[in-house]
Amino acid sequence: MLDEKKIRLMTKVSIYEKNEEYGDLVLAHYYREDYVRFGCIRAVLVATLTYWLTVAAYAFYQFENLLKEINNMDYFSVIGKLMLGYVGFLGVIYVLAFLIYNVRYQYAKKGLIAYNRNLKRLIEMAIRDEYVNEVKEVKVQVNKSIGGDDPELDQIIGERGTKE
């Protein structure tokens, strides 16, 4: 006999696993601090690469003007402005990454809690079904060997067939 509750639960778990295989389920391996820290480090590395590639592209675009002004440039002020822009850009990116990864973790945590609750219910159902089946089998074997009559047992045997 099929248990509709168990089938629905198994379907929910299966759909969640399929949809979140590379999302929330991967996130379950991290603590919140580790996940946020790792995300911020990735964001800072990408921001660093992006910033310096943008500076290089701008310098390449303005190369002729830079060559004309190279003797009149104050290198310390140019480097200071570049570094100040870099630090400001990194600060903004870090704060945004911190907020985004915290929010992502919170939303994923809700889904993972529901997923774990459904898994626990499935395990409890499986253990209960296994226990009930074992008790029925032992009852049938014991009563058959003793030769006792039990109306409940006769009903169970009638449903499952005789066990010899």
Disulfide bonds with the S-S distance in Angstrom:
none
